[in-house]
Every structure is written in C-alpha cells, then in structure tokens.
Amino acid sequence: MLLHGPVTTARLLALAPALHMAVTPPPLLGPLPRTSPAHPSALIAASPLQPFVRLAGPWRLLFAAAAGRHRGFGKTER
C-alpha cells in the first residue's frame, strides 16, 4: 500500500514522453516545448506525502477558526 504512490508516479513519469509526442499542435504554432522535471526521483520519493499536503489547507482553516482568527476570502471565493 505504501508503494502505490511512488510506483504510480514512476509509471506516469515514464509515460509522459509518449503522451507528449502523441499531441499534435495546432497548425499555426510551432512544436510544443519539451519539459521534464528537474529531479524525477524527488517527485517519486515525495509522492506518498501528497495526501497530507492536500489536507493541510482544511486543517489550517480549522486551526484559524479555533484560534478566533477570521481568514477572509481569497480570489477563489470572490
């Protein structure tokens, strides 16, 4: 179970070049720029942390509410 995130991330990183080459740009544009992660091994190593990073926002709001601070609305909520 703990290896699911890193294995999936590694597979997606391996599949990305093939998906990139399968895209045909519109006729008025040149070829798409090549992008590759600077450290793919760091992405694979950090992938198990992703669920915790996702949960950081709601916990931050809960702690702010418990402390009596009103966070206000950002651009997304306007």
N, C-alpha and C positions, 0 to 999 in steps of 0.2 A: 504494500500500500504506500509506503514512504517513497518508493522509487517511481511511482506513477507520474508525478510531476516532472522530474528530470528526464525520464525516458520519453515522455510526450514532447517536451521541449526540444530534446535532441532530434527527434524524428521530424518535428516541424522545421527546425533549422536545416536539416538535410534536404527537406522537400522544397524549401523556399527558392533555391535557384531554378528548379524545374518549373515552378509556378510562375516565377518572374519571366522566364523565357517564353512561356505559353501566352503571355499577354501581348497583344498587338496594339501599338499606339495608334491614335487617330492619324490620318494621312498628312495633316498639316504639321504635326510635331515630329521631332527627331526621335532617336531611340531613348528609352527611359534610362535614367541614371542608375548605375549599379550601386546598391547599398548593401553593406554587410556589417554585422555587429563587430565592434572592435574586439570584444572578448567573449566569444560564444561559450567558452567554458564557464565564465562567470554567470551568464544567463542560465545555464543548465544548473549550476550549483545554487543559484538564488531562487529557482522556481518553486521549491517547497514552501518558501516564505510568502508567496503571493496571496494565499487566503488571509493571512494575518495582516498584510498591508491593506487589503480590501476592507477589512473590518476596523481599521484604525480611525476612519472618518466618523462612523456612528459612535464609537466609544468616546472620541474626542467631544462630540456634541453632548453625550450623556454626562461626561465629567464637567463640562462647562455649565450645563443646566444644574447639576448638583451643587456647583460652587456659586450659583446665583449670577453667573455672567450671561448676558444675552449676546449671542453671536451675530445677530443681524442677518441680513440676506445678502448673498453674493450675486454675481451676474447670472448664475444658473436659475436662481429663484425669482428674479425680477420679471 
